[in-house]
Amino acid sequence: MGGSAGASGGRPSKLFWFVERDAWVPLAAAAFVFASAVPILALLLARVRNGIRQLRAVAISVLAGLAFYYAYLIVPPFGARALGAAALAVIVLGLIVAALAGRPISAASLPSPRPLPTPPPPAGEGRVGGGG
């Protein structure tokens, strides 16, 4: 057969992204709570689904949960410096998206709606006398 796979079964001997994360379990729990549990439970309430401020709070909760999740992935193997660099990148990208999304849409770029056709009268209406 080809080359020997060695004792590791063909896998690299150092998988640096798999590290002990026991100390980071609270961060994973926060990621779950903010990105999953809070939004799902909040969206069960009609006033949250129908309110723009409440939906904004749910969206912020999801973003916070994702930030906790990425911190859980980045910090244990690479350290706090990597988290700082990742946070800076997220902030810059967020500002770019906010700047692009904050631009007003001009009315000229939107197509004008066509009027709806008038429906035909129901059968039997419009005639005088019952016939029969």
N, C-alpha and C positions, 0 to 999 in steps of 0.2 A: 504494500500500500504506500501512499504518498508519505509526506513528512509526518513525524510524530506529533501528536496533539499535545503531549505532555500531561501532567497531572491535572491541569485546569480544564481539560476537555476542549481545547481550542479557544478558550476565552482568554482575553488579556489578563495578566496577573494582577494588574492594578486598575481597578474600576473606581477612580477617584470620586465619582459622583455618588457612589453608594457609601455613605458614612453613617455613623451612629447618629440618630436623630431623637434620642430619648429626651434630651433637654429641650427639644423644639416642638414637642407634642402640643403645648398650649398655643403655639403659633398655627399649627395645623387645625386645631379646634376652632380658633378664631376665624380662620379661612373658611371653614365649613359653616360656621354660624352666620357670618356676614355675607357670604356669597350664595348660600343655599337656604338655610333655615329661615332667616329673617325675611328675605324676599318672598319666599313661597307662602309663609304664614301671613305676611302683610297683604299680599295680593288676593288672599281669600276675602278680605274686607272690601265691600263695594265702594266705600268712601275713599279708600286708597287707590283703587283702580280708576276712579273717576276724577281724582284730584291731581292737578299738575304738580303741586308742591309735594304731595305725598309720593307720587311716582318719581319725582326727582330725588327724594330721600331714599327710596328703594334702589334707584340707580347708583347713588353714592354708596349705599351699603354693598352692592355687588362689586363696585370698583374697589372698595376697601378690602373686601374678602379676596379679590384677585390679587391685590397688593400683598396681603398676608400670605397667600399661597405661593406667589413668586419669591417672597422673602424666605419662606420655608424651603423652597428649592435651591435658592442661591446662597444663603448665608452659611449653612453648615459646611459645605465643602470649600467655599471660596473666601469666607470671612466677610466682615462688615464693610470693607472697602468696596467689594464687588456690589454690595447692596447699595452703597452710596452712588456708584456709577450707574446702576440700574435705575435707581430712583431719579437721578438726573435725566437719564434718557426718557423715562416715562413722562416726566414733567415737560421736557422739550417737545416730545411728540404730542402731548395733551394740549400744549399751547398752540401748536401748529393746527391741530384739528379744530380747536376752539376758534382760532382766527378764521379758518376756512368756513366753518359752520356758522359763524356769527355774521357773515356777509348777508345783507338783505337780498332777496330775490326780486329782480325787477319784473314789473308786470308785463313788459314786452317779451320776456323769455318764457312766459307761461302761455299755453294755448288758451284761446277764449272758449268757453263752454258752448256747445251747440244747444239750441232749445230742444226740449223733449217733444216728440211728435204727439199730436192729440189722439187719444184713443178713440176707436169707433164707438158709436152708441151701442148699448146692449140690445140684443134682439128683442123685438116686441115693443120697444119704446119709440115714440114719435108718431105712432099711428093713432088716430082717433076712432073710437068704436071698436068693439071687441071682435067683430067678425065671428062667425061661428056657425 
